[in-house]
């Protein structure tokens, strides 16, 4: 049996030296750590609080697309509706932000089980905005799970100089409650092409019991009057159908009052 004062065969009969730091030193270390955490939190909070709140000062509706028959259906149609363009003022660098929003609608009972839908927004002369987190300012986000459950934001923070800040916050609180009206839809972001933002939807099996609505939008940055085209192409085993709509604003907005 090993003696209680022997560890791993080494005689520890002599009193052990206490190598722990004094209690006072521990207190100093703890206080220092707390101070570092507080400082870090304060820095993050300051950075997040430096976003300038911008309003949409110009807007124009996008005429609804022509309704198109769903391939293999019995009169069911698909259409782009409720589209529009909204723009902020122009900053000191000559840029303005504008938002393009629309919704693809497909009638209930359409034979679209396991179909693929590729939607896009083209904005010549513009580039998709970048959020403060480094993502493209496009919604909905890529989702490998259930698009229906994806949170719908009310504000989008964009990298944009205004009012002495490098981040601008624009409202998108007029969106519907969900990015899809049926469940189990998956979504991917195809690779970005300059001036084009795309969403690729993969539908679940079966016919939808109610209308399928897929709202989507992107916030853009431009130095020319906003001009955009939205389109969606539905591909099923019975064929392919495409709808599109266009919209524009006649000119850039006035300069932001700094």
C-alpha positions as CSV (number, residue, x, y, z in Angstrom):
1,X,0.0,0.0,0.0
2,X,1.3,3.4,-0.9
3,X,1.9,5.7,2.1
4,X,-0.4,8.7,2.2
5,X,2.6,11.0,2.0
6,X,4.1,9.3,-1.1
7,X,2.9,10.1,-4.6
8,X,4.2,8.1,-7.6
9,X,6.9,6.5,-5.5
10,X,8.4,9.8,-4.3
11,X,8.6,10.4,-0.6
12,X,6.7,13.6,0.2
13,X,7.2,13.4,3.9
14,X,8.6,16.9,4.1
15,X,6.0,19.6,4.2
16,X,4.9,20.8,0.8
17,X,5.6,24.4,-0.2
18,X,2.5,26.4,-0.9
19,X,3.0,27.8,-4.4
20,X,-0.4,29.4,-4.8
21,X,-0.4,33.2,-5.2
22,X,-1.3,35.3,-2.2
23,X,-5.0,36.1,-1.8
24,X,-4.3,39.7,-2.4
25,X,-2.7,38.9,-5.7
26,X,-5.7,36.9,-6.8
27,X,-8.0,39.8,-6.0
28,X,-5.8,42.1,-8.2
29,X,-5.9,39.6,-11.1
30,X,-9.6,39.2,-10.8
31,X,-10.2,42.9,-10.8
32,X,-7.9,43.3,-13.9
33,X,-9.8,40.6,-15.8
34,X,-13.2,42.2,-15.0
35,X,-11.8,45.6,-16.1
36,X,-10.7,44.0,-19.4
37,X,-14.1,42.5,-20.0
38,X,-15.9,45.7,-19.3
39,X,-13.6,47.6,-21.6
40,X,-14.1,45.1,-24.4
41,X,-17.9,45.3,-24.0
42,X,-17.8,49.1,-24.0
43,X,-15.8,49.1,-27.2
44,X,-18.2,46.7,-29.0
45,X,-21.2,48.7,-27.7
46,X,-19.7,51.9,-29.0
47,X,-19.0,50.4,-32.4
48,X,-22.5,49.0,-32.7
49,X,-24.0,52.4,-31.7
50,X,-22.3,54.3,-34.4
51,X,-24.8,53.5,-37.1
52,X,-26.6,56.4,-38.7
53,X,-30.4,55.9,-39.1
54,X,-31.3,56.7,-42.7
55,X,-34.8,57.1,-44.1
56,X,-36.1,56.1,-47.6
57,X,-36.7,59.5,-49.3
58,X,-37.7,58.3,-52.7
59,X,-39.8,55.3,-53.9
60,X,-41.4,53.9,-57.0
61,X,-43.6,50.8,-57.4
62,X,-42.6,48.0,-59.9
63,X,-45.5,46.9,-62.1
64,X,-46.6,43.4,-61.4
65,X,-45.3,40.8,-63.9
66,X,-47.5,39.1,-66.4
67,X,-49.0,36.0,-64.8
68,X,-47.6,32.8,-66.4
69,X,-49.0,29.2,-66.3
70,X,-47.3,26.7,-64.1
71,X,-45.9,23.8,-66.2
72,X,-48.1,20.7,-66.0
73,X,-50.8,22.5,-64.0
74,X,-54.5,22.9,-64.4
75,X,-54.8,26.7,-64.7
76,X,-52.5,27.5,-61.7
77,X,-50.3,30.5,-62.3
78,X,-47.2,32.2,-61.0
79,X,-46.5,36.0,-60.8
80,X,-44.2,38.6,-59.3
81,X,-46.2,41.2,-57.3
82,X,-45.9,44.0,-54.8
83,X,-42.5,45.0,-56.0
84,X,-40.9,48.4,-55.4
85,X,-37.8,50.5,-55.2
86,X,-36.9,52.8,-52.3
87,X,-33.8,55.0,-52.0
88,X,-32.0,57.0,-49.4
89,X,-30.3,60.4,-50.0
90,X,-26.8,60.7,-51.5
91,X,-23.8,60.8,-49.2
92,X,-20.7,63.0,-49.6
93,X,-19.0,60.4,-51.8
94,X,-21.9,60.5,-54.3
95,X,-23.4,57.2,-53.3
96,X,-27.0,56.4,-52.3
97,X,-28.6,53.2,-51.0
98,X,-31.6,51.7,-52.7
99,X,-33.8,48.7,-51.9
100,X,-35.5,46.4,-54.4
101,X,-38.2,44.2,-53.0
102,X,-40.7,41.8,-54.6
103,X,-42.7,38.6,-54.0
104,X,-43.1,35.5,-56.1
105,X,-46.6,34.0,-55.8
106,X,-47.7,30.6,-57.1
107,X,-51.3,29.4,-56.8
108,X,-52.4,26.7,-54.4
109,X,-52.5,23.2,-55.8
110,X,-49.8,23.9,-58.4
111,X,-47.7,20.8,-59.3
112,X,-44.4,22.2,-58.0
113,X,-43.3,19.4,-55.7
114,X,-39.5,19.0,-55.6
115,X,-39.3,21.9,-58.1
116,X,-36.4,24.4,-58.2
117,X,-36.9,28.2,-58.4
118,X,-34.1,30.6,-59.3
119,X,-34.9,34.2,-58.5
120,X,-32.7,37.2,-59.2
121,X,-32.4,40.9,-59.0
122,X,-30.3,42.7,-61.5
123,X,-29.2,46.3,-60.9
124,X,-26.9,47.7,-63.6
125,X,-24.3,50.1,-62.4
126,X,-24.9,49.1,-58.7
127,X,-23.3,46.8,-56.2
128,X,-25.0,44.8,-53.4
129,X,-24.5,46.5,-50.0
130,X,-22.4,44.8,-47.3
131,X,-23.8,44.5,-43.8
132,X,-21.7,45.4,-40.7
133,X,-21.1,41.7,-40.3
134,X,-19.6,41.3,-43.7
135,X,-22.5,39.6,-45.4
136,X,-24.4,40.8,-48.5
137,X,-27.4,42.9,-47.7
138,X,-29.7,40.3,-49.3
139,X,-32.8,38.6,-47.7
140,X,-33.7,35.9,-47.1
141,X,-30.4,34.3,-46.2
142,X,-29.1,30.9,-47.4
143,X,-30.9,28.2,-45.4
144,X,-30.2,24.5,-45.4
145,X,-33.0,23.8,-42.9
146,X,-36.4,25.5,-43.1
147,X,-36.8,28.8,-44.7
148,X,-40.2,29.3,-43.0
149,X,-38.4,29.5,-39.6
150,X,-35.8,32.1,-40.7
151,X,-36.1,35.3,-38.7
152,X,-37.3,38.3,-40.7
153,X,-35.2,41.5,-39.7
154,X,-36.7,44.9,-39.2
155,X,-33.4,46.8,-39.9
156,X,-30.4,46.2,-42.1
157,X,-27.1,47.7,-41.1
158,X,-25.1,48.6,-44.3
159,X,-21.5,49.8,-44.7
160,X,-22.2,53.4,-45.9
161,X,-20.7,56.7,-44.8
162,X,-23.2,59.2,-43.4
163,X,-23.4,61.6,-40.5
164,X,-19.9,60.8,-39.4
165,X,-20.5,57.1,-39.2
166,X,-19.4,54.2,-41.4
167,X,-22.5,52.2,-40.9
168,X,-26.1,53.1,-41.9
169,X,-29.2,51.5,-40.6
170,X,-32.2,51.3,-43.0
171,X,-35.6,50.0,-42.2
172,X,-37.0,46.9,-43.8
173,X,-39.9,46.5,-41.4
174,X,-42.6,46.3,-44.0
175,X,-41.7,42.6,-44.8
176,X,-44.2,39.8,-44.2
177,X,-44.0,37.6,-41.1
178,X,-42.1,34.8,-42.9
179,X,-39.9,34.4,-46.0
180,X,-42.2,31.6,-47.2
181,X,-45.8,30.6,-46.7
182,X,-45.1,26.8,-46.6
183,X,-42.5,24.9,-44.6
184,X,-39.5,22.7,-45.5
185,X,-38.2,24.9,-48.3
186,X,-34.4,25.1,-48.6
187,X,-32.6,28.1,-50.0
188,X,-29.0,28.6,-51.3
189,X,-27.1,31.7,-52.4
190,X,-25.5,31.0,-55.8
191,X,-22.1,32.7,-56.3
192,X,-22.3,36.4,-56.5
193,X,-22.0,38.1,-59.9
194,X,-21.4,41.9,-60.2
195,X,-24.8,43.7,-60.4
196,X,-26.8,40.5,-59.9
197,X,-28.1,38.9,-56.7
198,X,-29.7,35.4,-56.8
199,X,-31.7,33.1,-54.6
200,X,-32.2,29.4,-55.4
201,X,-35.1,27.7,-53.8
202,X,-35.7,23.9,-53.4
203,X,-39.3,23.0,-52.8
204,X,-40.5,20.0,-50.8
205,X,-42.6,17.2,-52.4
206,X,-46.3,17.6,-52.9
207,X,-48.7,20.4,-54.1
208,X,-49.0,23.4,-51.7
209,X,-52.4,23.5,-50.0
210,X,-52.3,27.3,-50.0
211,X,-50.7,30.0,-52.1
212,X,-46.9,29.9,-52.1
213,X,-45.4,33.4,-51.5
214,X,-41.6,33.9,-51.5
215,X,-40.6,37.6,-50.7
216,X,-37.0,38.6,-51.4
217,X,-35.0,41.8,-51.4
218,X,-31.6,43.3,-51.7
219,X,-30.1,46.6,-50.7
220,X,-27.8,48.2,-53.2
221,X,-25.2,51.0,-53.4
222,X,-25.0,53.2,-56.5
223,X,-23.9,56.4,-58.0
224,X,-26.4,56.3,-60.9
225,X,-30.2,56.5,-60.7
226,X,-31.6,53.1,-59.4
227,X,-32.7,50.7,-62.1
228,X,-33.6,47.1,-61.4
229,X,-35.1,43.9,-62.9
230,X,-36.4,41.1,-60.8
231,X,-37.1,37.7,-62.3
232,X,-37.9,34.1,-61.2
233,X,-37.6,30.9,-63.2
234,X,-39.6,27.8,-62.0
235,X,-38.3,24.4,-63.2
236,X,-40.4,21.3,-62.7
237,X,-40.5,17.8,-64.3
238,X,-43.1,19.2,-66.8
239,X,-41.1,22.2,-68.0
240,X,-39.9,25.7,-67.1
241,X,-41.7,29.1,-66.7
242,X,-40.3,32.5,-66.1
243,X,-41.7,35.8,-64.8
244,X,-40.0,39.2,-64.6
245,X,-40.7,42.9,-63.7
246,X,-38.7,46.1,-64.0
247,X,-38.6,49.4,-62.1
248,X,-36.5,52.5,-61.7
249,X,-36.2,55.9,-60.2
250,X,-35.8,58.9,-62.6
251,X,-32.8,60.4,-60.8
252,X,-30.6,60.2,-57.7
253,X,-32.0,61.6,-54.5
254,X,-30.9,64.9,-52.9
255,X,-27.7,65.0,-50.9
256,X,-28.1,63.9,-47.2
257,X,-28.2,66.8,-44.8
258,X,-25.1,66.1,-42.6
